[in-house]
Amino acid sequence: MMRRFLVLFLILSSILLKINAQELKLLDAKDAVVGAMRMEMYLPMLENKAVGVVGNQTSIMDNGTHLIDTLLSYDVNVVKIFTPEHGFRGTADEGATIASGVDDKTGIPIVSLYGKNKKPTSEQLQNIDILVFDLQDVGTRFYTYISTMTYVMEAATENNIPVIVLDRPNPNGFYVDGPVLEPENASFVGMHCVPIVYGMTIGEYAMMVNGEKWLADGLQCELTVIPLGNYDRNAIYKLPVKPSPNLPNWESVYLYPSLCLFEGTDVSVGRGTDMPFQVYGHPAMTDDFVFIPRTAEGHRAPLYADKECHGKNLTEYAHRYRNNEKKLDLSWILDARNQLKDDDKFFNNYFIKLVGVADLQQKINSGMSEDEIRSSWQTGIDNYLKIRDRYLIY
């Protein structure tokens, strides 16, 4: 009897340990050692080289010092800065034109990689020996920093320039979900055939793009990834700097993969409020929660500016992250569509480009359940996971 009890106890203990091991954690980004901090691994590669840096406000060290300033303090010859959507200081609104210029602090020329110039030209790369890429991603296909990285790798390869990617935590790296992009719907908000939430760090993603020959003409970059230390894939990471103006905190980042679907509709996601990507609403919805978008820096023309929107506040949902399923949540867009069933302008032309598949809009309009829609993604996700597994570092 005692032996059976002991065996049962060990089995139950094992199960509990597995459950606890899978519990989602909320960690500070400083709990991981970012690639930028592991300077012994990449400084020797920059010695006596003319260096270009792809960075923005997220390219910081653990003490808050910018990567550019740190490299200059080590006498690294940084000759040019390339910066993505939202600009070098990260204050420009989504889609805003970013002008090239000069960094006021260092006098280093800045080249914008947004607008018409999404890919560095040979002229812009002239006299650069090596490129260092350091941007904080948020783990979704439509967040454009991974598209910028693809174009940088492509241009670098065409000009025989090696690339170093300094890895950073993926705050949404704890799950994989969403429809896999159809090639005919590829754009700057979705260049590769991956799910909306792809579950890789930006360094792992760079390795996949390179290894699968997804660069133009099957090119392969001379790529080095400086890995993270102490990275926990089963964690939400609180980022020390907001990666873009409308992702101000970990709650917004956590909810972003699901709420960004509303960007292809006429429903507001709280741009122009102090809770962007934590709320959603519309003047004709009937929920009790009310917000009014206002014009401000980073919110140059928010949807329904100065109008009362009724909807839902999901901040408390985010705070219950341990109890939430690790998935792209469709219940919110299905709820809004149901409330606005007579709205023939609910979806706009951006929706298909955003989600990467042609049929999701029709499935939502037809009244399909979330489970039915999700089941249609599974084969694509399963095939993607086989590819992803080849490039996981952590």
N, C-alpha and C positions, 0 to 999 in steps of 0.2 A: 504494500500500500504506500509506504514512504517513498519507494523508488518511483512509483507511478506519479505521485504528487510532485516529486522533484523534476521528473521529465516534463510534466504539464507546466510547472513553474518556469522551466527553462524555455519551453516553447512560447509561452505567453510573454516572457521577458524579451525574447527575440523579436516577436511581433511588435511589441511596444517600442523597442529600439528602432526598428525600421520605420514605424510611424513617426517617431520623433525626428529621425534623420531626414524625413521627407517634409517636415514642417517648414513652411516658408518663413524666412527670416527678413527682418528689416535692419540693414546694416548701413553704417556710414561709409562713404567711398574711401575714407582713409583706412578702413579695415583691410583694404587690398592695397598692395604696392603697385602703383600704376607704372606702365612701361617707361614713362618719362623720368621716373625716379631711379631707374636702374641704369644710371649713366655709365657705369663701368662696362656695360654691354654694347654701348653704341658710340661713346665719345671717341674711341680709337678709330672708328670708321669715318669720323668727320675731320680728323687731323689733316691739316694742309689742304682742305677741300673748300671750294666755294659752295655754300649750302643754301638751298631753298627750303623754306618751312611752310607747310600747309597747316594753318592754325587759326584759332579765334580766341574768344574770351575763355573757353573751356580748357585751353592748353596751358594748364598751370601745374606747378609742383605741389607737394603736400603742404608746404608753408605758405601757399598762396602766390608765390612769385611766378611770373609768367615764364614759359619755356624760352621765349626769345631772350629775355633778360638773363636767364640762367646760362644759356648757351654763350651769350656775349661775355658773361663774367668768366667763362672758361676759355676765352679768346677764340671761340669758334667763329669762323668768317661767314656770318649770315648775310647773304647779299640780296635776298628777295623773300617777301612774304606773299603767300597765296591764301586767299580767304574765301569761304563758301557763302551760301545764303545767310542773310542776317548781318553780314559784315564782320570785320575784325573785332569790333567791340561787342557784337551780338545784340545790337539795339534795333536793327531794321526789321520792319514787319515782314510777314510772309509775302513772298512775291515781289517785294520792293526792289527797284533797280539799285544795284550797289556799284558805286563808282570806284575805280582804282585811284590810288593816291600815294601818300607817304605817311608812315607812322610818325606821329608828332614826337614821341618819346625818343626813338632811336634814329630817325631819318632814313630808315630802310624803306625802299619802294614796296608798295602793296598792290598786288594784282587781284582784282575781283574775279572769282570763278562762278559768278551768277549773272543771269541775264543772257545776252548773246554769246558771252565768252565763258561757257561752262567747262571747256577743255583748254588747258594751257597750250598756247601756240609754240612752235619751234623758236620763234623770235623771243618769246617770253622766257623760254628755258635756256636761251643762249648763255654760255659761260657758267652754267650751273653744273657742278660735278655730281651732286647727290641731293635727294629730296627727303625731308623728314616730315611725316604725316602724323598729326596729333590732334584729333577731334573727338569730342564726347558724343557717341551715338546713343540712341534710345531704343534700338532694337526693332524698328518697324521698317518695312520695305519702302514706305512712302516718305520717310524722313530722309531728306536729300543728301545728307553727309556721305552715305555709302555710294551714292551716284557720283558725287564729286570725287571720292576716292577711286572709283572705277576709271573716270576720265583722267585723273592724275596718273594712275598706273599705266594707262594706255599711252598717254603722251610721253611719259618717261621712257617707256619701252621703245617707242618710235624714235626717240632721240638718244638711246643708249645711256640712260641715266638710271642708276639703282635707286630703289625706294626703301626707306625704313618706316615701318608703321609702329608707333608706340601704343601699345594696347591699353585699353581702359575698360572698366566693368560695364556690362550691359545691364541697366536697371530693369529691363524686361527680358532677361536671358533665361528665366526659369521655366519657360514653356514655348511650344511651337504650335501655331494655329493659324487658321484662315485659308482662303483659297489660294492656290498656286497661280501666279501670274501667267496669263496666256501670251505668247510671244507677240501676237498682233496688237496687244494693248500695252506694249512696252513704252515707257516715257521716262522723263527725268524723275518722276515720283514712283518709278518701278522699272528697273532696267533688266532684272534677272528673274528667271522662273523659280521663285522661292515663295513660300507663304507670306502673308502680311506680317506675322510675328515669327521670326526665323531662328531665335534661340542661339545666337552666336555672339561672341565679342567682335568688335570691329577688326581685330587682328585675325581672328579665325575666318571671318567673312572675306578678308583680303586673300587669305590662303585659298579659299574655295574659288573665288573669282579667277585667281591665277591658275590653280590646279585643274579646274574644269575648262580652261581656255575660253572664258567668257569675254575676254577683251576682244576688240575688233580684229578680224582676220585670224583669230586663234593665237594671237601674240601671248607671250608669257614674260612677265616682268622679272627683273632681278630684284627679288623681294626678300626683305628681312623683317620679321616680326619680333619686337622686343616684348616678351610675355609679361603678364601680371604675376605678382607674387601674392599668395594667400587669397586667391579668388574663390568665392563660393558661388557656384552656378545657381544654387537654389535660394537666391536672395534678391530682394529689392534693395537697390543702393540709393541712399540719399546723396545727391550730387552736390558738390560744394559751390558750383556756379550753375545758374540756369542755362541749359544748352541753347535755348532760344527764348524770345520775349514772352511767349505764351505758355511756357512750361516752367513756372516759377518755383515749383516745389515737387516733392516726391509723389504727392497725391495726383497732381496733374500728369506727371510722367507715367505713373501706374495706370491711370485711366485713359491715357492718350490713344493706345492702339484701338480701343473700342469706340471712343467718342470721336475720333478723327473721321470715322465713316460719315458723320453728319456734315463734314466739309463738302460733301457731294450732294447736299440737300439744302432746303431753305430753312433749316432749323439752326439756331444759334448754339454754339458750344461755349458761350461765355466770354468770347473775345470782347475786350472793352470793359471787363469787370475785374475784380481782384481774385476771381476763381475760374480763370480760363481752363477748359478741359476738365473741370470738376462738376460743371452744370450743363444742362441743355434745356432749351425752351423755345417757344414761339408765341407770338401775340395771340394766336387763335387756340392754343392749348388750354386745358382747364385745370391743371395741377395747382396746388396751393402755393408752391414756392415761386417767388417773383424776383426777377432781376432786370436791371436796365443797363444795357451796354452804353459806354461813353467813349468818345474819341480821346486818345492819349498816345504817348510814345509807345511804339510797338503795336498800336491799335489804330492805324491811320483811318480806317473806314470800316468799323465793326458792323456786322449785320444787325439791323434793327437799332441803330444808334438812337438813343434818347426815347426808345419805345419800351413799354412794359412787356416783358416776356414771362410767360407762365411755363413751368417745367419742373425739373427735378434737380436736387442738389445731391451729388453722389460722394461727397467728402466722407461722410460717416461709413458709407460702403467701403471706401478705400481703407479706412481705419480698421475694418474687420477683415483685412486681407488674409489672415490665417484661416478664416472660415470660407473664403471664396474659392470657387473653382479656378484652376489655372487655365484660363481660356479667353478667347476673344468673345466678349459678351454681346450678343445680338438682341437681347431682350429690350434694350433701350431704343434702338432704331425701329424695332417692330412696334413698340409702344407708341412712339411718335407717329409712325405711319398709320397706325390704327386710329389715333386721335385726329389725324389730318387726312382721313381717307378720301375726302372730297377735294383735296389739294392736288390739282393736275400739274403743279410746278414743284412738287415735293422734291423730286430728283432733278439735278441739273446736269449739264454735259460733262462735268468733271467727275461724276460718280464712277463711271466705268473705268476711267483712267486711274482713279484713286484705288479702287479695289482690285483692278487688274483682270477682271473677268466680265464677260458680257451678260451673263445670265443672273447675277445676284439681284439686280434691280427687279427683274421680272419675277423672281422667286419671292421677294419681299412683297411686291404688289399683288401677287396671286394669293397671299395669305398662308403660305407654307409656314410650318412651325420652325422654331429654332433648331430642334433636333433633326428635322428633315433636311434643312439647309446644311447643317453641319455634316451630316452623313455624306453629302455629295462632295465634300472636300477630302475625305479620308484617304482615298487612293493616291491623290496627289501629294498629301502630307507624307504618307508611308514611303513613296518613292523619293521624296526630298530627303527624308531622314537617312536614307541609305547613302546619299551623297554627303550630307552634313557630317555623318560619323567619321568620314575620312579626314576631316580637317579640325576636329576638336582638339584643343590643347589641354583643356582643364577637365 
